[in-house]
Amino acid sequence: MSDTESKLVYSTSSGSICPGCSRPKKNCLCRELKKAALPEAGKPDIRFETSGRKGKGVTLITGLPLSQEGLLALSKKLKSQFGTGGAVKEYTIELQGDQRDKTFQALRSLGYLK
């Protein structure tokens, strides 16, 4: 095997090497690239769930073609508009309570739904 085909796995000078980007783990770019990548864009899905939340319901919004920062901004706007709490987890916006109708109208007015 030639030197161009080999991959460095561990080096005492830089420590462990990331298998994805071949850089030292402390300087790994994979995490940053994953954060910046957009999820698969499709039709936004709005649903209401109570499972795993001790009976408390949340409205989940998935499938929006936005980056993590865009989702945070949209979440903040929706939370202030509806007067409710919520969070953004793994490209999913969670809003406390049953906000399906309000969310549908808000996303339609913002141009995410037809």
C-alpha positions as CSV (number, residue, x, y, z in Angstrom):
1,M,0.0,0.0,0.0
2,S,1.4,3.4,-0.9
3,D,1.6,6.4,1.4
4,T,-1.3,8.2,-0.4
5,E,-3.7,5.3,0.3
6,S,-2.9,4.9,4.0
7,K,-4.8,6.8,6.7
8,L,-3.2,7.9,10.0
9,V,-5.2,6.4,12.9
10,Y,-3.2,7.6,15.9
11,S,-0.3,9.8,16.4
12,T,1.5,10.7,19.7
13,S,2.0,14.2,18.5
14,S,-1.7,15.0,18.0
15,G,-3.6,12.2,19.7
16,S,-6.6,10.4,18.2
17,I,-7.5,11.1,14.6
18,C,-11.1,11.5,13.5
19,P,-12.0,8.8,10.9
20,G,-14.3,11.2,9.0
21,C,-12.1,14.2,8.3
22,S,-8.6,12.7,9.2
23,R,-7.9,15.6,11.5
24,P,-7.0,15.4,15.2
25,K,-10.1,14.9,17.3
26,K,-9.7,18.3,19.1
27,N,-9.7,20.0,15.7
28,C,-12.4,17.8,14.1
29,L,-14.6,19.4,11.4
30,C,-17.2,16.7,11.3
31,R,-19.3,18.2,14.1
32,E,-19.3,21.6,12.6
33,L,-20.2,20.3,9.2
34,K,-23.1,18.3,10.7
35,K,-24.4,21.4,12.4
36,A,-24.3,23.4,9.2
37,A,-25.9,20.7,7.0
38,L,-29.6,21.1,6.2
39,P,-31.9,18.2,6.8
40,E,-33.8,16.6,3.9
41,A,-36.3,19.2,3.0
42,G,-39.8,18.1,2.4
43,K,-43.3,19.0,3.4
44,P,-43.4,20.3,7.0
45,D,-45.1,17.9,9.3
46,I,-47.0,19.2,12.3
47,R,-48.2,16.7,14.9
48,F,-49.2,16.5,18.6
49,E,-47.6,14.0,21.0
50,T,-48.0,13.1,24.6
51,S,-45.9,9.9,24.8
52,G,-42.9,9.9,27.1
53,R,-43.9,13.3,28.6
54,K,-45.9,12.3,31.6
55,G,-49.2,13.2,29.9
56,K,-48.1,16.7,28.9
57,G,-48.6,17.3,25.2
58,V,-46.2,19.0,22.7
59,T,-46.6,20.1,19.1
60,L,-43.8,18.8,16.9
61,I,-42.8,20.5,13.7
62,T,-40.4,18.6,11.4
63,G,-39.3,18.8,7.8
64,L,-38.5,22.5,7.6
65,P,-35.7,23.3,5.1
66,L,-33.8,25.5,7.7
67,S,-30.5,25.3,9.4
68,Q,-30.2,24.9,13.2
69,E,-29.9,28.7,13.5
70,G,-33.0,29.2,11.3
71,L,-35.0,26.8,13.4
72,L,-34.0,28.6,16.5
73,A,-35.1,31.9,15.1
74,L,-38.4,30.4,13.9
75,S,-39.0,28.7,17.2
76,K,-38.4,32.0,19.1
77,K,-40.9,33.8,16.8
78,L,-43.6,31.1,17.2
79,K,-43.1,30.8,21.0
80,S,-43.5,34.6,21.4
81,Q,-46.5,34.7,19.0
82,F,-48.3,31.8,20.8
83,G,-47.2,32.7,24.4
84,T,-45.8,29.3,25.1
85,G,-42.6,27.5,25.8
86,G,-40.6,25.1,23.6
87,A,-37.3,24.0,22.3
88,V,-35.4,22.9,19.2
89,K,-34.0,19.3,19.2
90,E,-32.4,17.7,16.3
91,Y,-34.1,19.7,13.5
92,T,-37.5,19.4,15.3
93,I,-39.3,22.4,16.9
94,E,-41.2,21.4,20.0
95,L,-43.9,23.8,21.3
96,Q,-45.7,23.2,24.6
97,G,-49.4,22.4,24.3
98,D,-51.6,21.7,21.4
99,Q,-50.6,24.5,18.9
100,R,-51.4,22.6,15.7
101,D,-54.0,25.0,14.2
102,K,-52.0,28.1,15.2
103,T,-48.8,26.6,13.8
104,F,-50.4,25.6,10.5
105,Q,-51.7,29.2,10.0
106,A,-48.3,30.7,11.0
107,L,-46.3,28.5,8.7
108,R,-48.8,29.1,5.9
109,S,-48.4,32.9,6.3
110,L,-44.6,32.6,6.4
111,G,-44.7,30.6,3.1
112,Y,-43.6,27.1,4.4
113,L,-47.0,25.6,3.6
114,K,-49.3,26.0,0.6
